Amino acid sequence: MPVEVVESDGHWIYAQLAGLHYVYMSEATDAASYDRHIDYLRRVIAEQPLDQVVGVLYHVPRMSVSPGQRRAMSDLLAASYDKLGPVVSSFVMVTSSAFNRGLLRTIFWFAPPPYPFNVAANLREGLRYLAAREPELDPDALEPVLLELAGRVS
């Protein structure tokens, strides 16, 4: 399965494969690294062709995000709302933190994104959600590939 690692700073990695944008963020992602991620994501959204629809999987096993970082992400997504609706087929956030899953579900309930979304406890669950909407995705084939990518960052 061809994988293109598009960007990484050692604490997060952004890859594209099989119609999927994959982001892994490690616990070691500090404030400066998170800011680089937001800047990179801003460019990705701006450059995403309107005729290419993609699934998005954020894999954040455990990470503490400050209120300012949440606000930066919220502001970026709000500013990109109209563009993201047509180009994101579905979105899933994978985190092992029950607290973060609950928080995200609450946020999405109050301010739903313009695309189908899910919050999953593990990578397998997240991939199954995406595969239900993107039949060409094979969770069994993708899971080891994504775990290998995640293993590249600290």
C-alpha positions in Angstrom: 0.0 0.0 0.0 1.6 3.3 -1.1 2.1 5.7 1.8 3.3 9.3 1.3 4.6 10.9 4.5 3.9 14.5 3.7 5.1 16.2 6.9 6.5 15.4 10.3 8.3 17.3 13.1 9.3 14.3 15.2 6.2 14.6 17.5 3.5 14.3 14.8 3.3 12.9 11.3 1.0 13.6 8.5 0.6 11.0 5.8 -1.6 10.4 2.8 -2.6 6.9 1.6 -5.5 5.3 -0.3 -7.8 8.4 -0.2 -7.0 8.9 3.5 -5.3 11.8 5.3 -3.7 10.4 8.5 -2.4 12.4 11.4 -0.6 10.9 14.4 0.3 13.1 17.3 2.4 11.7 20.2 2.2 12.6 23.8 5.5 14.4 23.4 3.8 17.1 21.2 4.7 20.3 22.9 3.3 23.8 22.3 5.7 24.7 19.6 5.1 21.4 17.8 1.4 21.8 18.1 1.7 25.3 16.6 3.6 23.9 13.6 0.9 21.3 13.2 -1.8 24.0 13.1 0.2 26.0 10.5 0.7 22.9 8.4 -3.0 21.9 8.6 -3.9 25.5 7.6 -1.8 25.0 4.4 -3.3 21.5 3.8 -6.8 22.8 4.0 -6.1 25.8 1.7 -4.4 23.6 -0.9 -6.9 20.7 -0.8 -8.4 20.4 -4.3 -12.2 20.8 -4.3 -12.5 17.8 -6.6 -10.7 15.4 -4.3 -12.7 14.0 -1.4 -10.8 12.4 1.4 -11.3 10.6 4.7 -9.5 12.0 7.7 -8.2 10.0 10.6 -6.6 11.8 13.6 -4.8 9.3 15.9 -4.0 10.9 19.2 -3.6 8.1 21.8 -2.9 10.4 24.7 -2.2 14.1 24.6 -3.0 17.1 26.7 -4.2 20.1 24.7 -4.3 23.5 26.3 -7.3 25.8 26.0 -5.3 28.0 23.7 -4.5 25.0 21.5 -8.1 23.9 21.4 -9.1 27.5 20.5 -6.5 27.6 17.6 -7.9 24.3 16.2 -11.4 25.5 16.7 -10.7 28.8 14.9 -9.0 27.1 12.0 -11.9 24.6 11.5 -14.5 27.4 11.8 -12.7 29.5 9.2 -12.5 26.4 7.0 -16.0 25.1 7.6 -17.4 25.8 4.1 -14.4 24.2 2.3 -14.2 21.1 4.5 -17.8 20.0 4.0 -17.4 19.1 0.3 -13.9 17.6 0.6 -14.1 15.5 3.7 -16.0 12.3 3.2 -15.8 11.4 6.9 -13.6 12.2 9.9 -12.6 10.1 12.9 -10.6 11.0 16.0 -8.9 8.0 17.7 -7.9 8.5 21.3 -7.6 6.1 24.2 -8.6 8.8 26.6 -12.2 8.4 27.7 -12.1 12.0 28.9 -11.0 13.3 25.5 -13.6 11.1 23.7 -16.3 12.5 25.9 -15.1 16.1 25.5 -15.0 15.7 21.7 -18.4 14.1 21.5 -19.8 17.0 23.5 -18.1 19.6 21.3 -19.3 17.8 18.1 -22.8 17.7 19.6 -22.9 21.5 20.2 -21.0 22.4 17.0 -21.2 19.5 14.5 -18.7 19.5 11.6 -20.0 19.7 8.0 -19.1 16.0 7.4 -19.8 12.6 9.1 -17.7 12.1 12.2 -16.9 9.6 14.9 -14.7 9.5 18.0 -13.1 6.0 18.5 -11.3 4.4 21.3 -8.8 2.6 19.1 -7.4 2.5 15.6 -9.3 -0.6 14.5 -12.6 1.0 15.5 -11.7 4.2 13.7 -10.7 2.4 10.5 -13.9 0.4 10.5 -15.9 3.6 10.8 -14.1 5.1 7.8 -14.3 1.9 5.8 -18.1 1.9 6.2 -18.0 5.2 4.2 -15.0 4.5 2.0 -15.3 0.9 0.7 -11.8 1.0 -0.9 -10.3 1.3 2.6 -9.2 -2.1 4.1 -8.9 -1.8 7.9 -7.0 -5.0 8.2 -4.4 -3.9 5.7 -4.2 -0.3 6.9 -3.9 -0.9 10.6 -0.3 -2.2 10.6 0.8 0.5 8.1 -0.6 3.2 10.3 0.9 1.7 13.5 4.3 1.6 11.7 3.9 5.3 10.8 3.0 6.1 14.4 6.1 4.3 15.6 8.3 6.8 13.7 7.5 9.7 16.0 8.2 10.1 19.7 
